[in-house]
Amino acid sequence: MIQEVDADIRIDSGVRPQTVFMSIDTVYHYFTDTFMATFDTSDFYATHQATHLYAGPGQTPGCNVLSNSNGSVNGYINCGISGFMVDQP
């Protein structure tokens, strides 16, 4: 069970994150991002949110960011999740 999602996003200055989400197979969970600062040519955003998400055996959660840009964008997302394992029958 995933109980918390944290993300650090760096993106070209002026480009805005449209959506920050975690995908588990074909199910999407959306999170709010907050602008933190501009440094050199990059803007930095963060998210920190308590949640209750479940990933089944063999499912790997993935963190994703979509932006408002129609072209290529330089940047990254560092994503951390925390929680605990749940025994299944």
C-alpha angles and dihedrals in degrees: 000000000000111000103171138026123197126179137179113200127192117187138164111284111266094023112108129208107246096188135005111196146158119224124206106183103308097337117100128203117193128214135193118247125207126208109239109173149319119244123178105317098340138085119212127213133177140195128196116173139160112227144156111232129157128210118191128219110300094013117124118199115225130200117220141178127199118195137202090247123110092198138051117307131199117221147085144234123220108196130188129186130187135187138099143278119262120208113236124203 
